[in-house]
Amino acid sequence: MTLKYKKSNLPFKYPFTISKGTKTHQPALLVELEFFGIKGYGEAPAITYYDISVDKMIADIEYKKKFIEKVSFTEPERYWHYLHHTFPENPFLVCALDMAGWDIFGKLKRKQLYEIWKLDISKNPLTDLTIGIDTIENMVSKMKETPWPIYKIKLGTNEDVRIMEELRKHTDSIFRIDANAAWKADEALEKIKIFKDLNVEFIEQPLAKEDWQGMKFLYEHSPLPLIADESCVSEHDVEKCRGHFHGINIKLTKCSGITPALRMIKQAREFEMKVMVGCMNESSIGTGAIAKLLPLLDYVDMDGPLLLAEDVAKGVQYDYGKIIYSNGFGLGANVEAF
C-alpha cells in the first residue's frame, strides 16, 4: 500500500452560514491509496468546531505514514480497525483512509459498493438542498435559483419564524430545518408548533448537544420528529439518543468512515429510529461514499457538490433530488489528477 495526500480548499458558490458561523471555502484532506496498481480515494473535510484541521490530519499522517502503508490489505473492515487503533484521536483522518480502502475493495471486486452489500437502489431517498442563513431576500433568491423537491433550511436567528413563513410563500416543496444546536427547549417547542403548519418534515439538532434533559422534554412534546446531529457523533452515541431523538444523522467524517456508519445504521434500526446520512460539504469523492448507502436510509443530505463552485472529481449526478450513479466501481468517483 502506498499513500499520497493533498489539501483541498474548494470555494462555495455563496458564503455558507449556519448558527455557528460563516465560511467561503471548505478545507479538506484528500487521500489516495494505491494497492497493486489499484487506486482508492478518500476525503475528510475539516470543521473548526471539532478542532481537527487539515494540518492536524497531515501531521498525523507524517508521524505514522509507514503504519498506514505496511498493512496487508484484505478487506475494509479489518483495515478500519487497524486505522482506528493507530489514530484513536483523529476520526476524520480514519474516515478518509477507510473511504479509500472501500474504494479499492470495490475496484478489486469490480462492483459498486451497494452491489457488494447487495442493496436495492430502486427506492433510494431524494437528497435535500441546503439553504444557509442569509437575509430573507437572499434565501428566497437561492431557493428560486434551484427548484428542488426538499430544502434543508439552516436556522438559529431571531428571525427564524419569519424566515420560514416567507420561504413557504414561494414553494410547495418539503422543508427540513437544521438549527445546529441554536435553540433552548421552550423556544424550540414554540417554534416547532408553528413550523408544523408550514410543511416541515423534521427538525435537526434543535438544542445544544449536551442538553439531554431539554431533549427529553422536547422529544415528549414535539409535534415534529427530531433528528440528532451534533448529539450523535460516533457509534457510541446512538443508544444515548434513544428516547431523546426520533432519528440520527450520521456524518461519515465525524464517525470515522463508512465502516462504523454501517454499524450505526444497524444499531439505529434495532432501536426503531430513523436514519439519515448528512454531508459536510464534501466534493464528489466523499459524496460518492454517501451515495452508496442510500438504500439503507430514510433521509439524505448529500448536496456538497451543488453548494461548491468547484469539484475535484466527477461522480454522482443530480436530477431534481434523485441521485444518478456513475458507472465507476467502488465509490464511483473519477479523480482526473492527484
Order of alpha helices (4+ residues) and beta strands (2+ residues): beta-beta-beta-alpha-alpha-alpha-alpha-beta-alpha-beta-alpha-beta-alpha-beta-alpha-beta-alpha-beta-alpha-alpha-beta-alpha-beta-alpha-beta-beta
